[in-house]
Amino acid sequence: MVTAVIFFAHFIFALIIFTKKWQDESLSTAFINIGLIGLLFTVGWSIASIISKLLMDQKGFGIYFDRDTFSLSLLSIAELFFYKMYYADIINAGDKEKQ
């Protein structure tokens, strides 16, 4: 269940970035950003899986939070900090409109 929520959050984030880049710049830029998100997700999940194998066994903390879910959570936290810096113009655009 937790894994599905993490995948869904990534899907919604990718859709938001795709539409904002398509509206602000061009369709090719939107597809390049989707490619970047997909590449960072796959490579980051592999690296997070290696780290999670060092920290815990396959069972993890229970039926809903096993080692794969832990690695996805670790990846999501790392991506949060990266995307907050990389897409700062999109994230902070809502704050500028309020002022």
C-alpha atoms as a printed R data frame, in Angstrom:
   type eleno elety resid chain resno      x      y       z
1  ATOM     1    CA   MET     A     1  0.000  0.000   0.000
2  ATOM     2    CA   VAL     A     2  2.782  2.412   0.895
3  ATOM     3    CA   THR     A     3  4.553  1.522  -2.339
4  ATOM     4    CA   ALA     A     4  1.444  2.395  -4.362
5  ATOM     5    CA   VAL     A     5  1.195  5.794  -2.659
6  ATOM     6    CA   ILE     A     6  4.850  6.537  -3.446
7  ATOM     7    CA   PHE     A     7  4.424  5.528  -7.108
8  ATOM     8    CA   PHE     A     8  1.249  7.606  -7.363
9  ATOM     9    CA   ALA     A     9  2.995 10.648  -5.849
10 ATOM    10    CA   HIS     A    10  5.779 10.312  -8.425
11 ATOM    11    CA   PHE     A    11  3.229 10.012 -11.222
12 ATOM    12    CA   ILE     A    12  1.355 13.153 -10.088
13 ATOM    13    CA   PHE     A    13  4.644 15.062  -9.726
14 ATOM    14    CA   ALA     A    14  5.691 14.042 -13.242
15 ATOM    15    CA   LEU     A    15  2.330 15.191 -14.634
16 ATOM    16    CA   ILE     A    16  2.613 18.563 -12.897
17 ATOM    17    CA   ILE     A    17  6.145 19.142 -14.176
18 ATOM    18    CA   PHE     A    18  5.169 18.003 -17.681
19 ATOM    19    CA   THR     A    19  2.223 20.404 -17.927
20 ATOM    20    CA   LYS     A    20  4.099 23.366 -16.407
21 ATOM    21    CA   LYS     A    21  7.091 22.911 -18.726
22 ATOM    22    CA   TRP     A    22  4.792 22.391 -21.723
23 ATOM    23    CA   GLN     A    23  2.895 25.601 -20.954
24 ATOM    24    CA   ASP     A    24  5.915 27.721 -20.062
25 ATOM    25    CA   GLU     A    25  8.486 26.475 -22.571
26 ATOM    26    CA   SER     A    26  7.791 23.769 -25.187
27 ATOM    27    CA   LEU     A    27  6.662 20.190 -25.665
28 ATOM    28    CA   SER     A    28 10.203 18.937 -26.225
29 ATOM    29    CA   THR     A    29 11.342 20.490 -22.932
30 ATOM    30    CA   ALA     A    30  8.455 18.785 -21.175
31 ATOM    31    CA   PHE     A    31  9.487 15.395 -22.565
32 ATOM    32    CA   ILE     A    32 13.120 16.015 -21.606
33 ATOM    33    CA   ASN     A    33 12.035 16.768 -18.041
34 ATOM    34    CA   ILE     A    34  9.935 13.577 -17.936
35 ATOM    35    CA   GLY     A    35 13.004 11.670 -19.131
36 ATOM    36    CA   LEU     A    36 15.092 13.282 -16.392
37 ATOM    37    CA   ILE     A    37 12.537 12.367 -13.729
38 ATOM    38    CA   GLY     A    38 12.347  8.795 -15.016
39 ATOM    39    CA   LEU     A    39 16.123  8.432 -15.184
40 ATOM    40    CA   LEU     A    40 16.649  9.818 -11.686
41 ATOM    41    CA   PHE     A    41 13.887  7.551 -10.380
42 ATOM    42    CA   THR     A    42 15.348  4.346 -11.829
43 ATOM    43    CA   VAL     A    43 18.974  5.072 -10.983
44 ATOM    44    CA   GLY     A    44 18.068  6.474  -7.569
45 ATOM    45    CA   TRP     A    45 15.951  3.438  -6.722
46 ATOM    46    CA   SER     A    46 18.876  1.150  -7.573
47 ATOM    47    CA   ILE     A    47 21.225  3.130  -5.343
48 ATOM    48    CA   ALA     A    48 18.655  3.328  -2.536
49 ATOM    49    CA   SER     A    49 18.157 -0.453  -2.782
50 ATOM    50    CA   ILE     A    50 21.877 -1.001  -2.274
51 ATOM    51    CA   ILE     A    51 21.815  1.235   0.805
52 ATOM    52    CA   SER     A    52 18.695 -0.433   2.203
53 ATOM    53    CA   LYS     A    53 20.260 -3.894   1.782
54 ATOM    54    CA   LEU     A    54 23.069 -2.766   4.063
55 ATOM    55    CA   LEU     A    55 20.660 -1.446   6.707
56 ATOM    56    CA   MET     A    56 17.901 -4.075   6.954
57 ATOM    57    CA   ASP     A    57 16.816 -7.570   5.998
58 ATOM    58    CA   GLN     A    58 14.130 -8.444   3.419
59 ATOM    59    CA   LYS     A    59 11.255 -8.496   5.938
60 ATOM    60    CA   GLY     A    60 11.858 -4.907   6.978
61 ATOM    61    CA   PHE     A    61  9.560 -3.438   9.616
62 ATOM    62    CA   GLY     A    62  6.443 -5.411   8.740
63 ATOM    63    CA   ILE     A    63  4.180 -6.491   5.928
64 ATOM    64    CA   TYR     A    64  3.564 -2.975   4.607
65 ATOM    65    CA   PHE     A    65  7.063 -1.568   5.067
66 ATOM    66    CA   ASP     A    66  9.568 -4.058   3.700
67 ATOM    67    CA   ARG     A    67 13.015 -3.349   2.278
68 ATOM    68    CA   ASP     A    68 11.689 -2.218  -1.114
69 ATOM    69    CA   THR     A    69  9.297  0.242   0.495
70 ATOM    70    CA   PHE     A    70 12.129  1.523   2.672
71 ATOM    71    CA   SER     A    71 14.313  2.097  -0.395
72 ATOM    72    CA   LEU     A    72 11.455  3.929  -2.159
73 ATOM    73    CA   SER     A    73 10.964  6.113   0.922
74 ATOM    74    CA   LEU     A    74 14.684  6.849   1.055
75 ATOM    75    CA   LEU     A    75 14.612  7.723  -2.647
76 ATOM    76    CA   SER     A    76 11.598 10.012  -2.210
77 ATOM    77    CA   ILE     A    77 13.297 11.954   0.576
78 ATOM    78    CA   ALA     A    78 16.441 12.418  -1.517
79 ATOM    79    CA   GLU     A    79 14.376 13.428  -4.561
80 ATOM    80    CA   LEU     A    80 12.447 15.936  -2.487
81 ATOM    81    CA   PHE     A    81 15.593 17.896  -1.712
82 ATOM    82    CA   PHE     A    82 16.934 17.646  -5.278
83 ATOM    83    CA   TYR     A    83 13.689 18.640  -7.005
84 ATOM    84    CA   LYS     A    84 13.146 21.485  -4.549
85 ATOM    85    CA   MET     A    85 16.418 22.999  -5.778
86 ATOM    86    CA   TYR     A    86 16.076 22.025  -9.453
87 ATOM    87    CA   TYR     A    87 12.454 23.123  -9.895
88 ATOM    88    CA   ALA     A    88 12.619 26.112  -7.546
89 ATOM    89    CA   ASP     A    89 11.049 28.374 -10.184
90 ATOM    90    CA   ILE     A    90  7.949 26.162 -10.424
91 ATOM    91    CA   ILE     A    91  7.639 25.545  -6.688
92 ATOM    92    CA   ASN     A    92  8.057 29.218  -5.763
93 ATOM    93    CA   ALA     A    93  5.793 30.491  -8.578
94 ATOM    94    CA   GLY     A    94  2.713 30.086  -6.386
95 ATOM    95    CA   ASP     A    95  4.294 32.215  -3.649
96 ATOM    96    CA   LYS     A    96  5.038 35.047  -6.082
97 ATOM    97    CA   GLU     A    97  1.435 35.112  -7.337
98 ATOM    98    CA   LYS     A    98  0.075 35.494  -3.795
99 ATOM    99    CA   GLN     A    99  2.106 38.646  -3.109
